[in-house]
Structures are given as structure tokens and as C-alpha cells.
Amino acid sequence: MNERESLDGRLAAVGAPAVLVTNPAPERNRVSPRQTGPRLEEELFPTGLSPEALARWASESDFFDQMAEKQRPQPLDALTLERYRAPRRPWFNKEFRFRLMGELSGRRVLDVGCGDGSNALLMARFGARVTGIDISPRSIELCKHRARLDGVEDSTHFICSPLETADLLEGSFDVIWGDGVLHHLIPELEGVMRKLVSYAKPGGLLVFSEPVCLSPLMRKLRKHIPIHTDATPNERPLERTELDIIQRHLPGLELRWFSFLSRMDRLFLRDHNFERASKPRKLAADVLGCTDRALLALPGLQRLGGMCVMYGRLPGQD
């Protein structure tokens, strides 16, 4: 396709339900009108497409297409590679998750909601074979371009598809990684978690980082204080009900809380870029992160954390 058409626009034009089609590029699934396009293989939902799901897919796809179009493809920063190759600051959310994963060489990783590919490329540079999936065609194009720039085209595979309709091999991944994706899938979270658990090998690690809000006061403030964020219209942080769903599918789930005082680092870390910040700014970010680590370890204060890393392993081999 030369022009990216919105999913809802294409479907509204023909008044047709959506189906999953096979493109000449087999890794890209898209929503298409029943009357047009290549060979039709299966409906997105056997009993008919949920209008709510279709509207969400259209909104999210277009939103992240626009974000991807603003980005200039470039290789990973050498300082970023150094930081996450041997993460030393577990008080930072992402460094904590890379420490959890440990040695990645030879491991198979599924990056759920891979976005611009930053995480997938990091893991591939550290020796993993990474499959990334995202609903945004432009994001997938960006990922592929960046993979070529970083020399990891052969160890990465990117799929454009709604996660709910993805057809991946069960029991095939050592790590299931999600960075801010589950809170976009709240209406289908039960089915999504069932799928993600099925994709992991015995003993596989599932690790997600998500915005969470357990404080009724914070939820009220969020509704009444206009804070600009790069967020899709209908997303919201996870709440206790969603954490319970995740825990049902991953009984050994552990939680680590982040982003209480460290939310303020956006005031002095330009574009959240720790690696290229001056030493005083890095020190300030470290102090906030370490303080959060101590405060949010206390049960009574955990609900003040804005981000939560949720992780656990399936039963099986170590």
C-alpha cells in the first residue's frame, strides 16, 4: 500500500465486516473489507467482529502510525547499548527488566506491542532472536528499517496484526515481553493473557511494564487535572481488577513498583534520555529512583507508584 488508509475508513466505505487476509508479505496481517483484497483466510472472530474491538483497532493503529511517521530511523545509541548490556541500576524500570531477563544470547523473545522497535533491537543486539508484533503498519515498517540499520535483520521478525488475532506457535518463546501494551487491551485482557501464556515455553519468563493506578484519589486527580500525555483516547492505567486477571494466568506473579517521585525526572531529562544527560542530571535521576525504590517497597505506599513491572515464570525447566 502506498497510502495508509485508516481501518475504520476502509471498512465504512463498503459497510463490510472485517476479515484476516494473507498479504504477499506473509508476516503482515491486516483488516480488510470482505469484498476486496487478496485471498480471505479466516474471520477475526468466529462469531462476528465486535464493533468495539474494531473501533479500538482503528484508533490505535492510526494513532501509532502517526507517531511512527514522526520518527527518523537511526541505529541504537552506543551508550544505550552499554547501559542495557550490563544494567547496574535496578531502581530504573527498564534496567530492572533487562536484569530479570539475564543472558539473552540464543533465546527467543516475543515483543508484544513492539512500537518503534527500540526494545526488540536491543534484545537482538544482545543475541536474542526476536519476534515483534504491533497493530500499526507504519511502526512495523519503522522496526524493519531500524533492524537493517542495526544489522539485526536476520535475527528479527516483525508482524503487523492485532494481538487478539495473531497466529503464533504455542510453546515457542523463552521470554514474553510487553512494554505498556496490556492497558491498551483491557476489554480483551482475559483472552490476551491466555494467548500470551500459551506462547511461552515451559519455564518461560513473562515480563510486563504497565501504568497502574490503585489509589482512588489518584484516579480522581487524573480525571480532573489536564496533563498532556502521548496516549490513545480510550486507554487508562490498569486497576486491581486487571491485576487479578493477570495473576490468574500467571499464579507466581511478582510486582515491582516504580514512578512515584521519579515522575519528576521529565523536568530535567530531555526526552527521558538518561544516557546523554549531564552528570548532575543523572545524579538527580538516580536519587529519585533510589528514593522510589525504598518508599515503594513499603506495602502502604505501593499504590503511589505509577508504573508496575509484573513478572513471573511458567512451571517447567529452570
Short mmCIF file of the C-alpha atoms (twelve columns), coordinates in Angstrom:
data_MODEL
# 
_entry.id   MODEL 
# 
loop_
_atom_site.group_PDB 
_atom_site.id 
_atom_site.type_symbol 
_atom_site.label_atom_id 
_atom_site.label_alt_id 
_atom_site.label_comp_id 
_atom_site.label_asym_id 
_atom_site.label_seq_id 
_atom_site.Cartn_x 
_atom_site.Cartn_y 
_atom_site.Cartn_z 
_atom_site.pdbx_PDB_model_num 
ATOM 1   C CA . MET A 1   0.000   0.000   0.000  1 
ATOM 2   C CA . ASN A 2   1.350   3.403   -0.944 1 
ATOM 3   C CA . GLU A 3   -1.137  5.287   1.185  1 
ATOM 4   C CA . ARG A 4   -2.016  4.301   4.718  1 
ATOM 5   C CA . GLU A 5   -5.832  4.277   4.955  1 
ATOM 6   C CA . SER A 6   -7.465  4.116   8.353  1 
ATOM 7   C CA . LEU A 7   -9.074  0.796   9.195  1 
ATOM 8   C CA . ASP A 8   -12.408 2.360   10.014 1 
ATOM 9   C CA . GLY A 9   -12.377 4.369   6.793  1 
ATOM 10  C CA . ARG A 10  -11.796 1.314   4.621  1 
ATOM 11  C CA . LEU A 11  -14.495 -0.681  6.392  1 
ATOM 12  C CA . ALA A 12  -17.034 2.130   6.475  1 
ATOM 13  C CA . ALA A 13  -16.628 2.648   2.746  1 
ATOM 14  C CA . VAL A 14  -18.043 -0.789  1.996  1 
ATOM 15  C CA . GLY A 15  -20.105 -1.422  5.118  1 
ATOM 16  C CA . ALA A 16  -18.462 -4.820  5.460  1 
ATOM 17  C CA . PRO A 17  -17.243 -6.902  8.387  1 
ATOM 18  C CA . ALA A 18  -13.544 -7.421  8.789  1 
ATOM 19  C CA . VAL A 19  -11.531 -10.481 7.934  1 
ATOM 20  C CA . LEU A 20  -7.945  -11.548 8.298  1 
ATOM 21  C CA . VAL A 21  -6.202  -11.724 4.952  1 
ATOM 22  C CA . THR A 22  -2.885  -13.048 3.820  1 
ATOM 23  C CA . ASN A 23  -0.719  -10.401 2.207  1 
ATOM 24  C CA . PRO A 24  2.065   -11.205 -0.294 1 
ATOM 25  C CA . ALA A 25  4.296   -10.387 2.695  1 
ATOM 26  C CA . PRO A 26  3.238   -13.284 4.994  1 
ATOM 27  C CA . GLU A 27  4.299   -11.557 8.195  1 
ATOM 28  C CA . ARG A 28  1.745   -8.754  7.768  1 
ATOM 29  C CA . ASN A 29  -1.881  -9.351  8.662  1 
ATOM 30  C CA . ARG A 30  -4.320  -6.506  8.229  1 
ATOM 31  C CA . VAL A 31  -8.020  -5.786  8.480  1 
ATOM 32  C CA . SER A 32  -9.657  -5.561  5.079  1 
ATOM 33  C CA . PRO A 33  -13.181 -5.397  3.596  1 
ATOM 34  C CA . ARG A 34  -14.668 -8.778  2.720  1 
ATOM 35  C CA . GLN A 35  -15.264 -7.823  -0.902 1 
ATOM 36  C CA . THR A 36  -11.712 -6.766  -1.740 1 
ATOM 37  C CA . GLY A 37  -8.079  -7.697  -1.282 1 
ATOM 38  C CA . PRO A 38  -6.181  -10.984 -1.563 1 
ATOM 39  C CA . ARG A 39  -7.432  -14.435 -0.597 1 
ATOM 40  C CA . LEU A 40  -9.512  -14.478 2.584  1 
ATOM 41  C CA . GLU A 41  -8.447  -16.968 5.223  1 
ATOM 42  C CA . GLU A 42  -10.353 -16.547 8.469  1 
ATOM 43  C CA . GLU A 43  -12.608 -14.120 10.268 1 
ATOM 44  C CA . LEU A 44  -11.113 -12.153 13.123 1 
ATOM 45  C CA . PHE A 45  -13.810 -13.508 15.443 1 
ATOM 46  C CA . PRO A 46  -15.651 -16.757 14.602 1 
ATOM 47  C CA . THR A 47  -18.984 -15.325 15.800 1 
ATOM 48  C CA . GLY A 48  -18.583 -11.901 14.203 1 
ATOM 49  C CA . LEU A 49  -16.430 -8.882  14.800 1 
ATOM 50  C CA . SER A 50  -17.000 -6.809  17.910 1 
ATOM 51  C CA . PRO A 51  -17.651 -3.182  16.859 1 
ATOM 52  C CA . GLU A 52  -15.849 -2.030  19.993 1 
ATOM 53  C CA . ALA A 53  -12.754 -4.060  19.104 1 
ATOM 54  C CA . LEU A 54  -12.746 -2.794  15.528 1 
ATOM 55  C CA . ALA A 55  -13.084 0.818   16.668 1 
ATOM 56  C CA . ARG A 56  -10.221 0.346   19.131 1 
ATOM 57  C CA . TRP A 57  -8.012  -1.267  16.484 1 
ATOM 58  C CA . ALA A 58  -8.686  1.585   14.057 1 
ATOM 59  C CA . SER A 59  -7.996  4.254   16.679 1 
ATOM 60  C CA . GLU A 60  -4.810  2.639   17.969 1 
ATOM 61  C CA . SER A 61  -3.471  1.804   14.519 1 
ATOM 62  C CA . ASP A 62  -3.913  5.344   13.240 1 
ATOM 63  C CA . PHE A 63  -2.552  6.914   16.439 1 
ATOM 64  C CA . PHE A 64  0.659   4.884   16.385 1 
ATOM 65  C CA . ASP A 65  1.016   5.253   12.618 1 
ATOM 66  C CA . GLN A 66  1.159   8.999   13.154 1 
ATOM 67  C CA . MET A 67  3.744   8.632   15.918 1 
ATOM 68  C CA . ALA A 68  5.907   6.369   13.741 1 
ATOM 69  C CA . GLU A 69  5.795   8.809   10.839 1 
ATOM 70  C CA . LYS A 70  7.338   11.493  13.064 1 
ATOM 71  C CA . GLN A 71  10.385  9.367   13.862 1 
ATOM 72  C CA . ARG A 72  13.631  9.406   11.943 1 
ATOM 73  C CA . PRO A 73  15.096  5.883   11.717 1 
ATOM 74  C CA . GLN A 74  18.549  5.661   13.246 1 
ATOM 75  C CA . PRO A 75  20.746  2.986   14.828 1 
ATOM 76  C CA . LEU A 76  20.749  2.404   18.565 1 
ATOM 77  C CA . ASP A 77  22.912  4.777   20.571 1 
ATOM 78  C CA . ALA A 78  26.177  3.155   21.686 1 
ATOM 79  C CA . LEU A 79  25.572  4.464   25.222 1 
ATOM 80  C CA . THR A 80  22.137  2.836   25.276 1 
ATOM 81  C CA . LEU A 81  23.695  -0.486  24.272 1 
ATOM 82  C CA . GLU A 82  26.288  -0.144  27.022 1 
ATOM 83  C CA . ARG A 83  23.630  0.694   29.614 1 
ATOM 84  C CA . TYR A 84  21.413  -2.311  28.981 1 
ATOM 85  C CA . ARG A 85  24.119  -4.845  28.141 1 
ATOM 86  C CA . ALA A 86  25.139  -4.813  31.806 1 
ATOM 87  C CA . PRO A 87  22.357  -2.981  33.703 1 
ATOM 88  C CA . ARG A 88  23.591  -1.699  37.060 1 
ATOM 89  C CA . ARG A 89  20.685  0.475   38.247 1 
ATOM 90  C CA . PRO A 90  17.686  -1.690  39.197 1 
ATOM 91  C CA . TRP A 91  15.894  1.397   40.508 1 
ATOM 92  C CA . PHE A 92  15.187  2.220   36.850 1 
ATOM 93  C CA . ASN A 93  12.259  0.302   35.393 1 
ATOM 94  C CA . LYS A 94  13.841  -0.878  32.146 1 
ATOM 95  C CA . GLU A 95  17.209  -1.741  33.652 1 
ATOM 96  C CA . PHE A 96  15.367  -3.835  36.237 1 
ATOM 97  C CA . ARG A 97  13.625  -5.774  33.442 1 
ATOM 98  C CA . PHE A 98  16.823  -6.370  31.494 1 
ATOM 99  C CA . ARG A 99  18.446  -7.713  34.670 1 
ATOM 100 C CA . LEU A 100 15.465  -10.044 35.081 1 
ATOM 101 C CA . MET A 101 15.971  -11.482 31.602 1 
ATOM 102 C CA . GLY A 102 19.662  -12.112 32.112 1 
ATOM 103 C CA . GLU A 103 21.680  -13.628 29.275 1 
ATOM 104 C CA . LEU A 104 19.754  -13.267 26.012 1 
ATOM 105 C CA . SER A 105 22.081  -14.940 23.545 1 
ATOM 106 C CA . GLY A 106 20.246  -17.684 21.654 1 
ATOM 107 C CA . ARG A 107 16.917  -17.067 23.393 1 
ATOM 108 C CA . ARG A 108 13.628  -16.493 21.564 1 
ATOM 109 C CA . VAL A 109 11.728  -13.371 22.630 1 
ATOM 110 C CA . LEU A 110 8.241   -12.153 21.747 1 
ATOM 111 C CA . ASP A 111 7.983   -8.345  21.973 1 
ATOM 112 C CA . VAL A 112 4.263   -7.623  22.337 1 
ATOM 113 C CA . GLY A 113 3.313   -4.171  21.047 1 
ATOM 114 C CA . CYS A 114 6.843   -3.599  19.732 1 
ATOM 115 C CA . GLY A 115 6.203   0.029   18.736 1 
ATOM 116 C CA . ASP A 116 9.266   1.687   17.233 1 
ATOM 117 C CA . GLY A 117 11.373  -1.436  17.818 1 
ATOM 118 C CA . SER A 118 13.758  0.008   20.412 1 
ATOM 119 C CA . ASN A 119 13.380  -2.918  22.819 1 
ATOM 120 C CA . ALA A 120 13.366  -5.571  20.091 1 
ATOM 121 C CA . LEU A 121 16.558  -4.175  18.576 1 
ATOM 122 C CA . LEU A 122 18.315  -4.037  21.946 1 
ATOM 123 C CA . MET A 123 17.494  -7.668  22.623 1 
ATOM 124 C CA . ALA A 124 18.555  -8.687  19.134 1 
ATOM 125 C CA . ARG A 125 21.860  -6.861  19.542 1 
ATOM 126 C CA . PHE A 126 22.399  -8.901  22.706 1 
ATOM 127 C CA . GLY A 127 21.969  -12.166 20.794 1 
ATOM 128 C CA . ALA A 128 18.234  -12.911 21.063 1 
ATOM 129 C CA . ARG A 129 16.017  -13.952 18.175 1 
ATOM 130 C CA . VAL A 130 13.127  -11.512 18.470 1 
ATOM 131 C CA . THR A 131 9.606   -11.554 17.069 1 
ATOM 132 C CA . GLY A 132 7.834   -8.195  17.375 1 
ATOM 133 C CA . ILE A 133 4.101   -7.725  16.893 1 
ATOM 134 C CA . ASP A 134 2.206   -4.446  16.602 1 
ATOM 135 C CA . ILE A 135 -1.097  -3.225  15.165 1 
ATOM 136 C CA . SER A 136 0.499   -0.213  13.438 1 
ATOM 137 C CA . PRO A 137 1.776   -0.805  9.878  1 
ATOM 138 C CA . ARG A 138 3.968   2.287   9.996  1 
ATOM 139 C CA . SER A 139 5.548   1.116   13.252 1 
ATOM 140 C CA . ILE A 140 6.334   -2.239  11.671 1 
ATOM 141 C CA . GLU A 141 7.931   -0.519  8.674  1 
ATOM 142 C CA . LEU A 142 9.990   1.592   11.089 1 
ATOM 143 C CA . CYS A 143 11.095  -1.528  13.007 1 
ATOM 144 C CA . LYS A 144 12.264  -3.236  9.818  1 
ATOM 145 C CA . HIS A 145 14.148  -0.156  8.695  1 
ATOM 146 C CA . ARG A 146 15.864  0.195   12.044 1 
ATOM 147 C CA . ALA A 147 16.716  -3.525  12.099 1 
ATOM 148 C CA . ARG A 148 18.582  -3.063  8.814  1 
ATOM 149 C CA . LEU A 149 20.454  -0.058  10.199 1 
ATOM 150 C CA . ASP A 150 21.468  -2.042  13.298 1 
ATOM 151 C CA . GLY A 151 22.473  -5.140  11.366 1 
ATOM 152 C CA . VAL A 152 19.929  -7.425  13.063 1 
ATOM 153 C CA . GLU A 153 17.562  -8.000  10.146 1 
ATOM 154 C CA . ASP A 154 18.278  -11.754 10.195 1 
ATOM 155 C CA . SER A 155 17.517  -12.138 13.911 1 
ATOM 156 C CA . THR A 156 14.298  -10.096 13.998 1 
ATOM 157 C CA . HIS A 157 10.850  -10.776 12.564 1 
ATOM 158 C CA . PHE A 158 8.082   -8.177  12.703 1 
ATOM 159 C CA . ILE A 159 4.365   -8.906  12.355 1 
ATOM 160 C CA . CYS A 160 1.572   -6.389  11.771 1 
ATOM 161 C CA . SER A 161 -1.568  -7.759  13.391 1 
ATOM 162 C CA . PRO A 162 -3.947  -7.199  16.288 1 
ATOM 163 C CA . LEU A 163 -2.642  -9.343  19.104 1 
ATOM 164 C CA . GLU A 164 -6.091  -10.880 19.556 1 
ATOM 165 C CA . THR A 165 -5.959  -12.454 16.074 1 
ATOM 166 C CA . ALA A 166 -2.254  -13.289 15.894 1 
ATOM 167 C CA . ASP A 167 -1.405  -16.874 14.991 1 
ATOM 168 C CA . LEU A 168 1.899   -17.705 16.691 1 
ATOM 169 C CA . LEU A 169 3.321   -21.101 17.573 1 
ATOM 170 C CA . GLU A 170 2.490   -22.217 21.107 1 
ATOM 171 C CA . GLY A 171 5.345   -23.004 23.476 1 
ATOM 172 C CA . SER A 172 7.937   -21.297 21.287 1 
ATOM 173 C CA . PHE A 173 9.295   -18.324 23.271 1 
ATOM 174 C CA . ASP A 174 11.708  -18.145 26.199 1 
ATOM 175 C CA . VAL A 175 10.574  -14.601 27.053 1 
ATOM 176 C CA . ILE A 176 7.283   -12.775 26.521 1 
ATOM 177 C CA . TRP A 177 7.970   -9.028  26.846 1 
ATOM 178 C CA . GLY A 178 5.354   -6.265  26.935 1 
ATOM 179 C CA . ASP A 179 6.145   -2.602  27.448 1 
ATOM 180 C CA . GLY A 180 2.999   -0.547  28.073 1 
ATOM 181 C CA . VAL A 181 0.694   -2.721  25.970 1 
ATOM 182 C CA . LEU A 182 -1.728  -4.570  28.277 1 
ATOM 183 C CA . HIS A 183 -3.509  -1.385  29.334 1 
ATOM 184 C CA . HIS A 184 -4.497  -0.936  25.673 1 
ATOM 185 C CA . LEU A 185 -6.167  -4.360  25.716 1 
ATOM 186 C CA . ILE A 186 -8.321  -4.176  28.847 1 
ATOM 187 C CA . PRO A 187 -11.596 -5.322  27.191 1 
ATOM 188 C CA . GLU A 188 -9.866  -8.448  25.843 1 
ATOM 189 C CA . LEU A 189 -7.318  -8.907  28.643 1 
ATOM 190 C CA . GLU A 190 -8.556  -12.357 29.689 1 
ATOM 191 C CA . GLY A 191 -8.150  -13.809 26.201 1 
ATOM 192 C CA . VAL A 192 -4.917  -11.939 25.543 1 
ATOM 193 C CA . MET A 193 -3.274  -13.307 28.688 1 
ATOM 194 C CA . ARG A 194 -4.416  -16.814 27.790 1 
ATOM 195 C CA . LYS A 195 -2.709  -16.457 24.415 1 
ATOM 196 C CA . LEU A 196 0.491   -14.953 25.758 1 
ATOM 197 C CA . VAL A 197 0.915   -17.687 28.355 1 
ATOM 198 C CA . SER A 198 0.371   -20.310 25.643 1 
ATOM 199 C CA . TYR A 199 3.169   -18.818 23.512 1 
ATOM 200 C CA . ALA A 200 5.771   -19.265 26.274 1 
ATOM 201 C CA . LYS A 201 7.929   -22.364 26.654 1 
ATOM 202 C CA . PRO A 202 7.831   -24.356 29.916 1 
ATOM 203 C CA . GLY A 203 9.827   -22.275 32.378 1 
ATOM 204 C CA . GLY A 204 9.432   -19.218 30.170 1 
ATOM 205 C CA . LEU A 205 9.551   -15.703 31.624 1 
ATOM 206 C CA . LEU A 206 6.702   -13.232 31.125 1 
ATOM 207 C CA . VAL A 207 7.525   -9.621  31.975 1 
ATOM 208 C CA . PHE A 208 5.308   -6.580  31.507 1 
ATOM 209 C CA . SER A 209 5.696   -2.923  32.443 1 
ATOM 210 C CA . GLU A 210 2.369   -1.123  32.729 1 
ATOM 211 C CA . PRO A 211 0.831   2.060   34.122 1 
ATOM 212 C CA . VAL A 212 -1.203  1.087   37.176 1 
ATOM 213 C CA . CYS A 213 -3.433  3.170   39.414 1 
ATOM 214 C CA . LEU A 214 -4.622  1.574   42.656 1 
ATOM 215 C CA . SER A 215 -5.349  4.804   44.505 1 
ATOM 216 C CA . PRO A 216 -8.937  6.147   44.233 1 
ATOM 217 C CA . LEU A 217 -7.595  9.625   44.979 1 
ATOM 218 C CA . MET A 218 -5.056  9.426   42.158 1 
ATOM 219 C CA . ARG A 219 -7.775  8.235   39.762 1 
ATOM 220 C CA . LYS A 220 -9.920  11.239  40.654 1 
ATOM 221 C CA . LEU A 221 -6.995  13.623  40.196 1 
ATOM 222 C CA . ARG A 222 -6.171  12.047  36.835 1 
ATOM 223 C CA . LYS A 223 -9.708  12.735  35.592 1 
ATOM 224 C CA . HIS A 224 -9.733  16.367  36.680 1 
ATOM 225 C CA . ILE A 225 -6.173  17.546  36.057 1 
ATOM 226 C CA . PRO A 226 -5.409  18.035  32.342 1 
ATOM 227 C CA . ILE A 227 -1.938  16.508  31.972 1 
ATOM 228 C CA . HIS A 228 -0.771  16.098  28.378 1 
ATOM 229 C CA . THR A 229 0.479   12.615  27.541 1 
ATOM 230 C CA . ASP A 230 1.056   10.749  24.283 1 
ATOM 231 C CA . ALA A 231 -1.907  8.476   24.895 1 
ATOM 232 C CA . THR A 232 -4.643  6.977   22.774 1 
ATOM 233 C CA . PRO A 233 -8.133  8.314   23.516 1 
ATOM 234 C CA . ASN A 234 -9.554  5.337   25.421 1 
ATOM 235 C CA . GLU A 235 -6.574  3.967   27.322 1 
ATOM 236 C CA . ARG A 236 -6.298  4.063   31.108 1 
ATOM 237 C CA . PRO A 237 -3.968  2.600   33.722 1 
ATOM 238 C CA . LEU A 238 -4.620  -0.909  34.962 1 
ATOM 239 C CA . GLU A 239 -6.555  -1.266  38.188 1 
ATOM 240 C CA . ARG A 240 -6.895  -4.053  40.762 1 
ATOM 241 C CA . THR A 241 -9.400  -5.976  38.632 1 
ATOM 242 C CA . GLU A 242 -6.909  -6.243  35.750 1 
ATOM 243 C CA . LEU A 243 -4.048  -7.226  38.055 1 
ATOM 244 C CA . ASP A 244 -6.230  -10.072 39.322 1 
ATOM 245 C CA . ILE A 245 -6.826  -11.259 35.736 1 
ATOM 246 C CA . ILE A 246 -3.084  -11.272 35.018 1 
ATOM 247 C CA . GLN A 247 -2.385  -13.149 38.244 1 
ATOM 248 C CA . ARG A 248 -4.953  -15.832 37.386 1 
ATOM 249 C CA . HIS A 249 -2.989  -16.640 34.251 1 
ATOM 250 C CA . LEU A 250 0.400   -16.296 35.919 1 
ATOM 251 C CA . PRO A 251 -0.045  -17.558 39.507 1 
ATOM 252 C CA . GLY A 252 3.550   -16.833 40.522 1 
ATOM 253 C CA . LEU A 253 3.210   -13.181 39.509 1 
ATOM 254 C CA . GLU A 254 5.533   -10.734 41.247 1 
ATOM 255 C CA . LEU A 255 5.158   -6.962  41.281 1 
ATOM 256 C CA . ARG A 256 7.793   -4.240  41.461 1 
ATOM 257 C CA . TRP A 257 6.643   -0.627  41.673 1 
ATOM 258 C CA . PHE A 258 8.194   2.444   40.035 1 
ATOM 259 C CA . SER A 259 7.458   6.094   39.193 1 
ATOM 260 C CA . PHE A 260 6.398   7.978   42.274 1 
ATOM 261 C CA . LEU A 261 8.923   10.777  42.849 1 
ATOM 262 C CA . SER A 262 10.839  9.786   39.729 1 
ATOM 263 C CA . ARG A 263 7.985   11.120  37.595 1 
ATOM 264 C CA . MET A 264 9.721   14.458  38.120 1 
ATOM 265 C CA . ASP A 265 12.722  13.403  36.039 1 
ATOM 266 C CA . ARG A 266 10.808  14.566  32.952 1 
ATOM 267 C CA . LEU A 267 11.549  18.092  34.183 1 
ATOM 268 C CA . PHE A 268 15.295  17.726  33.698 1 
ATOM 269 C CA . LEU A 269 15.907  14.685  31.447 1 
ATOM 270 C CA . ARG A 270 15.306  15.852  27.914 1 
ATOM 271 C CA . ASP A 271 13.217  13.256  26.040 1 
ATOM 272 C CA . HIS A 272 13.819  10.970  29.073 1 
ATOM 273 C CA . ASN A 273 17.362  10.468  27.745 1 
ATOM 274 C CA . PHE A 274 19.428  9.426   30.757 1 
ATOM 275 C CA . GLU A 275 22.425  8.274   28.731 1 
ATOM 276 C CA . ARG A 276 23.126  11.691  27.187 1 
ATOM 277 C CA . ALA A 277 22.310  13.748  30.276 1 
ATOM 278 C CA . SER A 278 24.917  15.695  32.243 1 
ATOM 279 C CA . LYS A 279 26.346  14.196  35.447 1 
ATOM 280 C CA . PRO A 280 24.269  16.433  37.765 1 
ATOM 281 C CA . ARG A 281 21.075  15.476  35.921 1 
ATOM 282 C CA . LYS A 282 21.995  11.795  36.058 1 
ATOM 283 C CA . LEU A 283 22.665  12.115  39.781 1 
ATOM 284 C CA . ALA A 284 19.262  13.742  40.320 1 
ATOM 285 C CA . ALA A 285 17.566  10.913  38.403 1 
ATOM 286 C CA . ASP A 286 19.489  8.333   40.439 1 
ATOM 287 C CA . VAL A 287 18.454  9.959   43.728 1 
ATOM 288 C CA . LEU A 288 14.783  9.997   42.730 1 
ATOM 289 C CA . GLY A 289 14.956  6.393   41.523 1 
ATOM 290 C CA . CYS A 290 16.673  5.143   44.661 1 
ATOM 291 C CA . THR A 291 14.202  7.010   46.875 1 
ATOM 292 C CA . ASP A 292 11.301  5.471   44.991 1 
ATOM 293 C CA . ARG A 293 12.838  2.040   45.371 1 
ATOM 294 C CA . ALA A 294 12.899  2.430   49.150 1 
ATOM 295 C CA . LEU A 295 9.478   4.063   49.521 1 
ATOM 296 C CA . LEU A 296 7.590   1.792   47.127 1 
ATOM 297 C CA . ALA A 297 8.917   -1.321  48.844 1 
ATOM 298 C CA . LEU A 298 6.658   -0.406  51.771 1 
ATOM 299 C CA . PRO A 299 3.222   -2.065  51.388 1 
ATOM 300 C CA . GLY A 300 1.280   1.008   52.435 1 
ATOM 301 C CA . LEU A 301 2.960   3.187   49.809 1 
ATOM 302 C CA . GLN A 302 2.925   0.878   46.799 1 
ATOM 303 C CA . ARG A 303 -0.315  2.342   45.489 1 
ATOM 304 C CA . LEU A 304 1.537   5.625   44.925 1 
ATOM 305 C CA . GLY A 305 3.649   4.039   42.193 1 
ATOM 306 C CA . GLY A 306 2.545   4.983   38.692 1 
ATOM 307 C CA . MET A 307 4.264   2.091   36.895 1 
ATOM 308 C CA . CYS A 308 4.439   -1.567  37.802 1 
ATOM 309 C CA . VAL A 309 6.677   -4.330  36.485 1 
ATOM 310 C CA . MET A 310 4.756   -7.615  36.579 1 
ATOM 311 C CA . TYR A 311 6.737   -10.779 36.021 1 
ATOM 312 C CA . GLY A 312 6.677   -14.499 36.550 1 
ATOM 313 C CA . ARG A 313 7.744   -17.836 35.101 1 
ATOM 314 C CA . LEU A 314 5.680   -20.715 33.891 1 
ATOM 315 C CA . PRO A 315 6.156   -24.088 35.582 1 
ATOM 316 C CA . GLY A 316 8.799   -26.228 33.946 1 
ATOM 317 C CA . GLN A 317 12.510  -26.196 33.389 1 
ATOM 318 C CA . ASP A 318 14.664  -23.655 35.242 1 
# 
